[in-house]
Amino acid sequence: MPGEAGERTMSAIKQVAVFALLSAMAATAAAQVELRDARGRSSTWTTPPARIVSMVPSITEGLCALGACAKLVGTDRYSNWPESVKALPKLGGLDDAQVERIVGLKPDVVLAAPSARAVGRLEALGIRVLVLEAKTHADVERSLTTLARLVGQPAEATLLWAAIQRDLKAATARVPAALRGQRVYFEIASAPYGAGAASFIGETLAQMGLGNALPPELGPFPKLNPEYVVRVQPDIVMATRRAVDEMPRRPGWDRLRALQMQHSCGFDAERYDMLVRPGPRLGEAAQTLADCLIAIDERDRRAQQDNGAKAPTR
């Protein structure tokens, strides 16, 4: 019967079409990624963004470490690693983001910090914004995981975090035994602001077996009375090279025993940037801290040898 055969053929075609539609819908659903940002807001992504603006240096570094540097079309003025991002359009900072220029770049998403003033304005102009924040190691891991899922490379975050942990462990093993437990004052800015025990820097120091001159109750990055630092007498001082050089000229800071004993680390701008950014170079930062501690230990050993050589003989 031709009619019946035709009906069976049409039925089969409809079944194939329905199956194909259902398969496509399932594939689309599987490809969808739901992300929650630092504000607690959820967003759904059906395809990874092709054009990204990063307004936070640590986020810029995270994207590049995850292999997504080519997706960046602009960054904040402070993003300077890796070398390739220096050539990208610089779009201001937390307080003075150049909104019109950002919109003109037609980004699929802007990655920003919670304190960025331009977030609301960008969203009002129809730009998708994902807000990320990292104050602790757990925050860094969470941010890297979010970025990896955003760019369609979720497995890369696991590999990257494992590499960071290996570097942290290796750095810890290099800390001289004589300096373990020493209390560190790590200066963030000369106001002064310090890195407290609750900060990601404080966590790194703790993992390396070091103490913190600032107690957890002061918060991650407290502003300090300069006299407070003199009172607590940290065992080791860390800051930019320029800050360490000028510390003895601050009122009362010439009494800091750490400075008198050269138990200090002054970092150049490039290394300091790495140390104060909660991103994919946490492990490398720990290695830099270990280098500093080894240098202090070697100075102490040389001083002891010199004192021994100068001791009078009987």
C-alpha positions as CSV (number, residue, x, y, z in Angstrom):
1,M,0.0,0.0,0.0
2,P,1.7,3.2,-1.2
3,G,-0.3,5.3,1.2
4,E,0.6,3.3,4.3
5,A,4.3,3.2,3.2
6,G,4.3,7.0,2.8
7,E,2.8,7.5,6.3
8,R,5.4,5.2,7.8
9,T,8.2,7.1,6.1
10,M,6.8,10.4,7.3
11,S,6.4,9.0,10.8
12,A,10.0,7.9,10.8
13,I,11.2,11.3,9.6
14,K,9.2,13.0,12.4
15,Q,10.8,10.6,14.9
16,V,14.3,11.4,13.7
17,A,13.5,15.1,13.7
18,V,12.2,15.0,17.3
19,F,15.2,12.9,18.4
20,A,17.5,15.4,16.8
21,L,15.7,18.3,18.4
22,L,15.8,16.6,21.8
23,S,19.5,15.9,21.4
24,A,20.2,19.5,20.5
25,M,18.3,20.7,23.5
26,A,20.2,18.3,25.8
27,A,23.5,19.4,24.3
28,T,22.6,23.0,24.9
29,A,21.5,22.3,28.4
30,A,24.8,20.4,29.1
31,A,26.8,23.3,27.7
32,Q,25.1,25.9,29.9
33,V,27.1,27.0,32.8
34,E,25.6,28.7,35.8
35,L,28.0,30.9,37.8
36,R,27.6,32.7,41.1
37,D,29.7,35.8,41.7
38,A,31.0,37.5,44.8
39,R,27.7,39.4,45.2
40,G,25.8,36.1,45.3
41,R,24.3,36.8,41.9
42,S,23.8,33.9,39.5
43,S,24.3,34.1,35.7
44,T,23.9,31.5,33.0
45,W,26.3,31.2,30.1
46,T,25.4,29.1,27.0
47,T,28.7,29.7,25.3
48,P,32.1,30.9,26.7
49,P,32.6,34.7,26.2
50,A,34.9,35.6,23.3
51,R,35.6,39.2,24.4
52,I,36.5,39.9,28.0
53,V,37.5,43.0,29.9
54,S,39.3,42.4,33.2
55,M,39.4,45.3,35.6
56,V,41.5,43.5,38.3
57,P,45.2,42.5,37.9
58,S,44.8,39.2,39.7
59,I,41.9,38.3,37.5
60,T,43.9,39.2,34.4
61,E,46.7,36.9,35.6
62,G,44.2,34.2,36.4
63,L,42.7,34.2,32.9
64,C,46.1,34.1,31.3
65,A,47.3,31.3,33.6
66,L,44.2,29.3,32.5
67,G,45.1,29.8,28.8
68,A,42.5,32.4,28.0
69,C,44.7,35.5,27.5
70,A,43.6,35.7,23.9
71,K,40.1,36.5,25.0
72,L,41.1,39.7,26.7
73,V,40.3,42.9,24.8
74,G,41.1,45.4,27.6
75,T,42.3,45.6,31.2
76,D,42.6,48.0,34.1
77,R,45.7,50.2,34.2
78,Y,47.6,48.1,36.7
79,S,47.4,44.7,34.8
80,N,51.0,44.1,33.7
81,W,51.5,40.4,33.8
82,P,52.1,38.4,31.6
83,E,54.0,40.7,29.2
84,S,51.4,40.4,26.5
85,V,48.7,42.2,28.4
86,K,50.7,45.4,28.5
87,A,49.7,46.1,24.9
88,L,46.0,45.9,25.6
89,P,43.9,49.0,26.0
90,K,44.1,50.3,29.6
91,L,40.7,51.3,30.9
92,G,41.2,53.0,34.3
93,G,40.8,51.5,37.8
94,L,38.4,50.9,40.6
95,D,37.4,54.5,41.0
96,D,37.8,55.8,37.5
97,A,36.9,53.1,35.0
98,Q,36.5,54.5,31.5
99,V,33.0,53.3,30.9
100,E,32.5,54.6,27.4
101,R,35.7,53.0,26.2
102,I,34.8,49.7,27.9
103,V,31.4,49.7,26.2
104,G,33.1,50.6,22.9
105,L,35.1,47.4,23.1
106,K,31.8,45.4,23.0
107,P,32.9,42.9,25.7
108,D,30.8,39.8,26.3
109,V,31.6,40.3,30.0
110,V,33.5,42.6,32.3
111,L,35.3,41.1,35.3
112,A,35.4,43.5,38.3
113,A,36.0,43.8,42.0
114,P,33.1,44.4,44.4
115,S,34.4,47.9,45.2
116,A,34.5,49.0,41.5
117,R,32.3,52.1,41.1
118,A,31.4,51.4,37.5
119,V,29.6,48.1,38.0
120,G,26.1,49.5,38.2
121,R,26.6,51.9,35.3
122,L,28.0,49.1,33.1
123,E,25.1,46.8,33.9
124,A,22.6,49.7,33.2
125,L,24.2,50.0,29.8
126,G,23.5,46.3,29.1
127,I,27.1,45.0,29.8
128,R,27.3,41.7,31.7
129,V,29.5,42.0,34.8
130,L,30.9,39.2,36.9
131,V,32.2,40.4,40.2
132,L,35.0,38.4,41.8
133,E,36.9,38.9,45.1
134,A,39.8,37.1,46.7
135,K,41.0,37.8,50.2
136,T,42.0,34.3,51.2
137,H,43.5,31.2,49.6
138,A,40.1,29.6,49.4
139,D,38.8,32.7,47.6
140,V,41.6,32.4,45.1
141,E,40.8,28.8,44.4
142,R,37.1,29.7,44.0
143,S,37.8,32.6,41.6
144,L,40.1,30.5,39.5
145,T,37.4,27.8,39.3
146,T,34.8,30.4,38.3
147,L,37.1,31.8,35.6
148,A,37.9,28.3,34.3
149,R,34.2,27.4,34.0
150,L,33.5,30.8,32.4
151,V,36.0,30.2,29.6
152,G,35.0,26.6,29.1
153,Q,38.1,25.1,30.6
154,P,37.0,23.7,34.0
155,A,39.7,21.1,34.3
156,E,42.4,23.8,34.0
157,A,41.6,25.3,37.4
158,T,42.2,21.9,39.1
159,L,45.6,21.6,37.5
160,L,46.6,25.1,38.2
161,W,45.6,24.9,41.9
162,A,47.5,21.7,42.3
163,A,50.6,23.4,40.8
164,I,50.2,26.3,43.3
165,Q,50.0,23.9,46.2
166,R,53.2,22.1,45.0
167,D,55.0,25.4,44.9
168,L,53.7,26.4,48.4
169,K,54.9,23.1,49.8
170,A,58.3,23.4,48.1
171,A,58.7,27.0,49.4
172,T,57.8,25.9,53.0
173,A,60.5,23.2,52.8
174,R,63.1,25.9,52.0
175,V,62.4,28.1,55.1
176,P,65.5,28.1,57.4
177,A,64.8,26.3,60.6
178,A,66.2,29.3,62.6
179,L,63.5,31.5,61.2
180,R,60.4,29.3,61.7
181,G,57.9,30.9,64.0
182,Q,59.3,34.4,63.5
183,R,56.6,37.1,63.4
184,V,56.5,39.0,60.1
185,Y,55.2,42.5,59.5
186,F,54.3,42.7,55.8
187,E,53.5,46.2,54.7
188,I,50.9,46.8,52.0
189,A,51.1,50.6,52.0
190,S,53.1,53.2,53.9
191,A,50.0,54.7,55.7
192,P,50.8,52.1,57.1
193,Y,48.6,49.2,56.1
194,G,49.7,45.7,56.9
195,A,48.8,42.2,55.8
196,G,47.1,40.6,58.8
197,A,46.9,36.9,59.7
198,A,43.4,36.7,58.0
199,S,44.7,37.8,54.6
200,F,45.9,35.6,51.8
201,I,49.4,36.9,52.5
202,G,49.0,36.0,56.1
203,E,47.8,32.5,55.1
204,T,50.9,32.0,53.0
205,L,53.2,33.1,55.8
206,A,51.4,30.7,58.2
207,Q,51.7,27.8,55.8
208,M,55.4,28.5,55.6
209,G,55.7,28.1,59.4
210,L,55.9,31.9,60.1
211,G,54.0,34.0,62.5
212,N,52.3,37.3,61.9
213,A,52.9,40.5,63.9
214,L,49.3,41.5,63.3
215,P,46.6,39.4,65.1
216,P,43.6,38.0,63.1
217,E,41.1,40.3,64.9
218,L,42.6,43.4,63.1
219,G,41.2,42.0,59.8
220,P,42.9,41.1,56.5
221,F,44.6,44.5,55.7
222,P,44.3,46.9,58.7
223,K,45.4,50.5,58.7
224,L,47.8,50.8,61.6
225,N,49.0,53.5,64.0
226,P,52.8,53.7,63.1
227,E,53.5,53.5,66.9
228,Y,51.7,50.1,67.0
229,V,54.3,48.5,64.7
230,V,57.1,49.8,67.0
231,R,55.3,48.4,70.0
232,V,54.8,44.9,68.6
233,Q,58.5,44.7,67.5
234,P,58.1,42.3,64.5
235,D,61.0,39.8,64.0
236,I,61.0,40.4,60.2
237,V,59.9,43.3,58.1
238,M,58.8,42.9,54.5
239,A,57.7,45.7,52.1
240,T,58.8,47.4,48.9
241,R,62.5,48.1,48.6
242,R,61.7,51.8,48.8
243,A,59.6,51.5,51.9
244,V,62.2,49.4,53.7
245,D,64.9,52.0,52.9
246,E,62.8,54.9,54.3
247,M,61.5,53.1,57.4
248,P,64.3,54.2,59.7
249,R,63.3,57.8,59.0
250,R,59.8,57.3,60.2
251,P,59.3,58.6,63.8
252,G,60.4,55.9,66.2
253,W,61.0,53.2,63.6
254,D,64.7,53.4,64.0
255,R,64.0,51.4,67.2
256,L,62.7,48.4,65.3
257,R,65.1,45.6,66.0
258,A,64.2,43.9,62.8
259,L,65.7,46.9,60.9
260,Q,68.7,47.2,63.2
261,M,69.5,43.5,62.6
262,Q,68.8,43.6,58.8
263,H,65.9,41.2,59.3
264,S,64.1,42.8,56.4
265,C,63.1,42.1,52.8
266,G,62.7,44.9,50.3
267,F,61.2,43.8,47.1
268,D,61.4,45.4,43.7
269,A,58.2,46.6,42.0
270,E,57.8,43.5,39.8
271,R,58.1,41.0,42.6
272,Y,56.1,43.1,45.0
273,D,53.2,43.2,42.5
274,M,53.3,39.4,42.5
275,L,53.3,39.2,46.3
276,V,50.3,41.4,46.8
277,R,48.0,39.9,44.1
278,P,45.8,37.0,45.1
279,G,46.0,35.1,41.9
280,P,47.7,32.2,40.1
281,R,51.2,33.2,41.2
282,L,50.7,32.4,44.9
283,G,53.2,29.6,44.7
284,E,55.8,31.7,43.0
285,A,55.2,34.4,45.6
286,A,55.9,31.9,48.4
287,Q,59.2,30.9,46.7
288,T,60.1,34.6,46.6
289,L,59.4,34.9,50.4
290,A,61.6,31.8,50.9
291,D,64.4,33.4,49.0
292,C,64.2,36.4,51.3
293,L,64.3,34.3,54.4
294,I,67.3,32.3,53.2
295,A,69.1,35.6,52.5
296,I,68.4,36.8,56.1
297,D,69.6,33.5,57.5
298,E,72.8,33.7,55.5
299,R,73.4,37.2,56.8
300,D,73.0,36.0,60.3
301,R,75.4,33.2,59.8
302,R,78.0,35.5,58.3
303,A,77.6,37.9,61.2
304,Q,78.0,35.1,63.7
305,Q,81.2,33.9,62.0
306,D,82.6,37.5,61.9
307,N,81.8,37.9,65.6
308,G,83.5,34.6,66.3
309,A,86.6,35.6,64.4
310,K,86.8,38.9,66.3
311,A,86.4,37.3,69.7
312,P,89.6,37.9,71.8
313,T,91.7,34.8,72.5
314,R,92.9,34.0,76.0
